[in-house]
């Protein structure tokens, strides 16, 4: 089987952190709810869409080096929601005809980018 066979049906984005409790609180605030699943100590997961998950994992050696891209239907609404929750959203960058993005960083430096696809 090759990547071209398109057998993939889900995605789990991993975010490594050193201070798991603080990070879990931060991501719970960002996503507006507690994790959907806590399968074991040091792991928490949020289901953001039917087959799309973000997994927070305690891993001090890799902490602060993760990057997650989350697709949204309306970036302006997402930025407003982020700011209403007390976060400072990054400047909206637009790549005409392709995407608009806004990035925030957690306390450990992990990058979370929200992306709206643009159609002409």
Order of alpha helices (4+ residues) and beta strands (2+ residues): beta-alpha-beta-beta-beta-beta-alpha-beta-beta-beta
